[in-house]
């Protein structure tokens, strides 16, 4: 299992690094031009896995409606930048457009539910779970694009990469500390393998990764980047580590409720796409708020 986890993880990281490099150097003043299609594919696969999880309960979710909703939620906030290119004074990431995309998707789900209604018992549940898929997966995509387009190409790439590095380093740290020192279970009914010692180790490694990003990598990526105060980058690492843990436990809740161990098995050692991005789902909005309120830009 560990060998396959290393192989799959290394492959995913290599592909992501290559596309990030291309997106950074060849985006034609449209940050995320190459990463956005990759993000779309990941979110569509995650949506398909969510629909598969729900199908175990006997409640059907229309996959095309859920994917269309995720697409709208992801694309609406970044439309001005894709259309005109990044101009700080004119076309920035429009977070409020997230609601517009979600509203359109919700209306589509309602219309589909009315069209397919045959007998009472599952229509409202199907619509509700469809909306949950749109928010759960679409929220990830929306805030990933928000981070990538934050204040242009250089800072946007730093915002995105720092979030991913902190969260995934925290995941690795939690796994290692839990394996070596874990004694007390954190949430035995949801995820028996998680321990309090592992969670503490994850927070520690997340903070260390945050310090590395803002004291070593940030000046290389953005030469004019100001030094981030110690308290700010520690808080960033700690909050993202906790948010990632919450995202992981949230997916465990869904898998337990639908009686499945993994969202899928097509990534050997890592499970499915939902298993791979569950920690990022909650961490991306938290990271965006740090950048939006200027806690990492002064």
Buried (B, 14 or more C-beta within 10 A) or exposed (E): EEEEBEEBBEEBEEEBEEBBEEBBEEBEEBBBBBBBEBBBEBBBBBBBBBBBBBEEEEBBBBBEBBBBBBBBBBBBBBBBBBEEBBEEEEBBBBBEBBEBBBEBBBEBBBEBBEEEEEEEEBBEBBBBBBBBBBBBBBBBBBBBBBBBBBBBBBBBBBBBBBBBBBBBBBBBBBBBBBBEEBEEBBBEEBBEBBBBBBBBBBBBBBBBBBBBBBEEBBEEBBEEBEEBEEEBBBBBBBBBBBBBBBBBBBBBBBBEEBEBEBBBEEBEBBBBBBBBBBBBBBBBBBBBEBBBEEBBBE
